Every structure is written in structure tokens, then in C-alpha cells.
Amino acid sequence: MPLDLVVFAFWAMLPAYVPNNVAVLAGGGAPIDGGRTMGGRRLLGDGKTWRGTAVGTLAGVALAQALNFLGPVVVRLTGVSVPAFPLPAALGLALGAMLGDIAASFIKRRTGRERGAAFPVVDQLDFVAGALACAALADLGWFLDTFSLAVLGVVVVLTPVLHVATNGIAYLLGLKEEPY
């Protein structure tokens, strides 16, 4: 896998990689589900809050705008072409990442998993599916220009590795109660 392709894929996904991590740091406050239940189980749980979702989304959009500023410098220094992020695409990636994680939380509760319980594959790719779907809805032309099959393949391979590594670091720093 050529390094340029990995750098491109990583860059393209950064606005989706950051929101859930920021949401952990900025979380707290009112849960999205308001404590409601379905079948005796919470819809989402206390970990999915309005504040975390809003701050995470804003962080992803802000990062995309910072990447737009840094993109020409990266291209000049490395020769690696990286995508720019139109505002609709940036919002789609960031909000989509949050919505993908929220959807996975809903599925976890329906399958009897508690908050923080491992759900292999879903835990690593839920936010990617949400980010890609929302980015495609928000700016289809940008999405098709950015996410070739090769880039999507790198994202699917790279993301679980990054997810496990960042969760392990957050656990070691005491920011998460579980290392996955």
C-alpha cells in the first residue's frame, strides 16, 4: 500500500476521526435519550450527550477548516496531494461520525450490551459508516472525488488499528474505563 495513499486516506478521514474523541473530553450534561428506555433498556445511555455531540461535531468541522489552511503546505513539503474540505463535506464527516457512534450505541443497547462493552467491528467502524454516509449525502461530488475504492480500502484497514491505539492511550490516561 503506497504511503501517499495512506496519507491521503488518513487526511480525508481526520475530520471524522476527531469528533468522538473530543466528545469524550467535552461530554457530560444531558443525555440525548433523556433517560428513556425501550424494552427495559436505555435507548442510548448516559455516554451520548447533547454537549458531547455538539462539541465533537464542531471540533471536526474546525479541524477540517484548519486542514484546508495546512493542505497547501503539506503538498509543498511532501508532494502528497491531500483533499480540501468544503463546509458541507466537513460537516457531513464530523456529524456523521457522531451519528454513527450514536447508532452503534442504540444497537448495543438492543443487543443487551452495557455501556463500554466490546462490540468488535461495530466499535471500530460505526463512526466511519456514519461519516461516509453523511459526507456523501452532504456533498456527493466531493465524496466521489475523494473516496475511491482504494482510499475506502485503506480507511477500513487503518481505522481499526487507530481506534484500538487511541482507545488504549485514553485508557492509560484515565479518560476511558475500558481499553477498547
C-alpha positions in Angstrom: 0.0 0.0 0.0 1.7 3.2 -1.1 2.4 5.7 1.6 0.8 8.5 -0.4 -2.5 6.6 -0.4 -2.3 6.1 3.4 -1.6 9.7 4.0 -4.4 10.8 1.7 -6.9 8.4 3.4 -5.8 9.5 6.9 -6.1 13.2 5.9 -9.5 12.6 4.3 -10.8 11.0 7.5 -9.3 13.3 10.1 -12.5 15.4 10.5 -14.3 12.1 11.3 -11.6 10.6 13.5 -11.5 13.5 15.9 -15.2 14.2 16.9 -15.8 11.1 19.1 -12.5 11.6 21.0 -13.4 15.3 21.6 -16.9 14.3 22.7 -15.3 12.1 25.5 -13.4 15.1 26.8 -16.3 17.5 26.5 -19.1 15.1 27.4 -21.4 15.3 30.3 -24.6 17.1 30.5 -28.0 15.9 29.4 -28.1 12.5 27.7 -29.7 12.5 24.2 -32.2 9.8 25.2 -33.3 11.8 28.2 -33.2 8.6 30.2 -35.9 6.9 28.1 -36.0 3.2 27.7 -37.1 0.6 25.2 -37.8 -3.0 26.2 -36.4 -2.2 29.7 -33.1 -0.9 28.3 -31.9 2.7 27.8 -32.2 3.9 24.2 -28.5 5.1 24.2 -27.3 5.7 27.8 -25.6 8.5 29.7 -22.5 8.4 27.4 -24.3 10.0 24.5 -24.9 13.6 25.4 -26.1 16.7 23.5 -23.0 18.6 24.6 -20.5 15.9 23.5 -22.3 15.6 20.2 -22.3 19.3 19.5 -18.7 19.9 20.7 -17.4 16.8 18.8 -19.1 17.9 15.6 -17.8 21.5 15.9 -14.3 20.2 16.6 -14.4 18.0 13.4 -15.6 20.9 11.3 -12.9 23.3 12.8 -10.3 20.7 12.2 -11.4 20.4 8.5 -11.0 24.1 8.2 -7.5 24.0 9.7 -6.6 21.2 7.4 -7.8 23.4 4.5 -5.3 26.0 5.6 -2.5 23.5 6.1 -3.1 21.4 2.9 -1.1 23.6 0.5 1.9 23.5 3.0 1.6 19.7 3.2 1.5 19.3 -0.6 4.5 21.7 -1.0 6.6 19.9 1.7 5.7 16.3 1.0 4.5 16.3 -2.6 1.4 14.3 -1.3 -1.8 15.5 -2.7 -4.4 15.9 0.1 -8.1 16.8 -0.2 -9.6 20.1 0.8 -12.9 20.1 2.8 -15.8 22.1 1.6 -18.0 23.0 4.5 -20.8 20.6 3.7 -18.3 17.7 3.4 -16.7 18.7 6.7 -20.0 18.9 8.5 -21.0 15.5 6.9 -17.9 13.8 8.1 -18.0 15.3 11.6 -21.7 15.0 12.3 -21.8 11.6 10.6 -19.1 10.2 12.8 -21.1 11.3 15.8 -24.3 9.8 14.4 -22.6 6.6 13.5 -21.4 6.2 17.1 -24.9 7.1 18.4 -26.5 4.4 16.1 -24.0 1.9 17.4 -24.9 2.7 21.0 -28.6 2.1 20.1 -27.7 -1.2 18.6 -25.5 -2.1 21.6 -28.4 -1.5 24.0 -30.8 -3.5 21.8 -28.4 -6.5 21.9 -28.0 -6.3 25.7 -24.5 -4.8 25.8 -23.8 -2.4 28.5 -22.0 1.0 28.1 -18.4 0.3 27.3 -18.9 -3.4 26.5 -16.9 -4.5 23.5 -18.7 -4.9 20.2 -16.0 -6.0 17.7 -16.0 -4.5 14.2 -19.0 -2.2 15.1 -16.9 -0.4 17.7 -14.2 0.3 15.1 -16.2 1.2 12.1 -19.6 2.6 13.3 -18.4 6.2 13.0 -16.7 5.5 9.7 -20.0 4.3 8.2 -21.9 7.3 9.6 -19.2 9.8 8.4 -19.0 8.4 4.9 -22.8 8.2 4.5 -23.4 11.7 5.8 -20.5 13.1 3.7 -21.9 11.5 0.6 -25.3 13.0 1.4 -23.9 16.4 2.2 -21.5 16.7 -0.9 -21.7 13.8 -3.2 -19.3 15.2 -5.8 -16.6 15.8 -3.2 -17.3 12.3 -1.7 -16.9 10.6 -5.1 -13.8 12.6 -5.9 -12.2 11.8 -2.6 -13.1 8.3 -1.7 -12.0 5.9 -4.4 -12.2 2.2 -3.7 -8.5 2.2 -2.8 -9.0 5.0 -0.3 -12.0 3.3 1.2 -9.9 0.1 1.5 -7.2 1.9 3.4 -9.8 3.6 5.7 -11.3 0.2 6.5 -7.9 -1.3 7.3 -6.4 1.8 9.0 -9.3 2.8 11.2 -9.5 -0.3 13.5 -5.7 0.0 14.1 -6.0 3.7 15.0 -9.2 3.0 17.0 -7.6 0.4 19.2 -4.4 2.5 19.7 -6.2 5.7 20.6 -8.6 3.9 23.0 -5.6 2.2 24.7 -4.0 5.6 25.2 -7.2 7.1 26.5 -7.5 4.2 28.9 -3.9 4.6 30.1 -4.5 8.3 30.7 -7.7 7.5 32.7 -10.0 9.1 30.2 -11.8 5.8 29.4 -12.9 3.0 31.8 -12.1 0.3 29.2 -9.2 -0.1 26.8 -11.3 -0.8 23.7 
